Amino acid sequence: MVLPVVAAAVFAGLGRMVIQRIRLDRAARENHTVALLDAAARARISAALRGAAPPPASMAE
């Protein structure tokens, strides 16, 4: 009896996440915005564009 309730809750949660993501993507496309990058990603991109040495090991994936 508990398993169907849990499955329905999980399915509803996933569906809500998908709908929220679609709305955010649609709004971003209409406003021509891009997703924000975290500091580590910005540092790697900057280093690559400048032709600098590879980033420190803590930033490398």
Contact map, one row per residue, 1 for C-alpha under 8 A:
1111100000000000000000000000000000000000000000000000000000000
1111110000000000000000000000000000000000000000000000000000000
1111111000000000000000000000000000000000000000000000000000000
1111111100000000000000000000000000000000000000000000000000000
1111111110000000000000000000000000000000000000000000000000000
0111111111000000000000000000000000000000000000000000000000000
0011111111100000000000000000000000000000000000000000000000000
0001111111110000000000000000000000000000000000000000000000000
0000111111111000000000000000000000000000000000000000000000000
0000011111111100000000000000000000000000000000000000000000000
0000001111111110000000000000000000000000000000000000000000000
0000000111111111000000000000000000000000000000000000000000000
0000000011111111100000000000000000000000000000000000000000000
0000000001111111110000000000000000000000000000000000000000000
0000000000111111111000000000000000000000000000000000000000000
0000000000011111111100000000000000000000000000000000000000000
0000000000001111111110000000000000000000000000000000000000000
0000000000000111111111000000000000000000000000000000000000000
0000000000000011111111100000000000000000000000000000000000000
0000000000000001111111110000000000000000000000000000000000000
0000000000000000111111111000000000000000000000000000000000000
0000000000000000011111111100000000000000000000000000000000000
0000000000000000001111111110000000000000000000000000000000000
0000000000000000000111111111000000000000000000000000000000000
0000000000000000000011111111100000000000000000000000000000000
0000000000000000000001111111110000000000000000000000000000000
0000000000000000000000111111111000000000000000000000000000000
0000000000000000000000011111111111000000000000000000000000000
0000000000000000000000001111111110000000000000000000000000000
0000000000000000000000000111111100000000000000000000000000000
0000000000000000000000000011111110000000000000000000000000000
0000000000000000000000000001111111000000000000000000000000000
0000000000000000000000000001101111100000000000000000000000000
0000000000000000000000000001000111110000000000000000000000000
0000000000000000000000000000000011111000000000000000000000000
0000000000000000000000000000000001111100000000000000000000000
0000000000000000000000000000000000111110110000000000000000000
0000000000000000000000000000000000011111110000000000000000000
0000000000000000000000000000000000001111111000000000000000000
0000000000000000000000000000000000000111111100000000000000100
0000000000000000000000000000000000001111111110000000000000000
0000000000000000000000000000000000001111111111000000000000000
0000000000000000000000000000000000000011111111100000001000000
0000000000000000000000000000000000000001111111110000001000100
0000000000000000000000000000000000000000111111111000000000000
0000000000000000000000000000000000000000011111111100000000000
0000000000000000000000000000000000000000001111111111111000000
0000000000000000000000000000000000000000000111111111010000000
0000000000000000000000000000000000000000000011111111000000000
0000000000000000000000000000000000000000000001111111000000000
0000000000000000000000000000000000000000000000111111100000000
0000000000000000000000000000000000000000000000111111110000000
0000000000000000000000000000000000000000000000100011111000000
0000000000000000000000000000000000000000000000110001111100000
0000000000000000000000000000000000000000001100100000111110110
0000000000000000000000000000000000000000000000000000011111110
0000000000000000000000000000000000000000000000000000001111111
0000000000000000000000000000000000000000000000000000000111111
0000000000000000000000000000000000000001000100000000001111111
0000000000000000000000000000000000000000000000000000001111111
0000000000000000000000000000000000000000000000000000000011111
